[in-house]
Amino acid sequence: MSLLDEARAKSHRLWIDAWGDRLAYCLECAGEYIDADKLMIDGVEHCPHCKSDYGKTYYYCEAHGSPDDDCER
């Protein structure tokens, strides 16, 4: 396997892992986190970095797996 093929395979594996973990970024501090790391305070989701409940944007839409800017909460 060539170096380019190896790099593509690694990038694809990282993308699949990030999609599966529901990687997102905080709209307040732009810190990245996955759903498993979110903080729940009084039933409201908060960023684990800045503790804001402002919201997040997912990098990859759960419905179809591609980058999608409309996947906001």
Buried (B, 14 or more C-beta within 10 A) or exposed (E): EEEEEEEEEEEEEEBEEBBEBBBBBBBBEEBBBBEEEBBEEEEEBBBBBEEBBEEBBBBBBEEEEEEBEEBEE
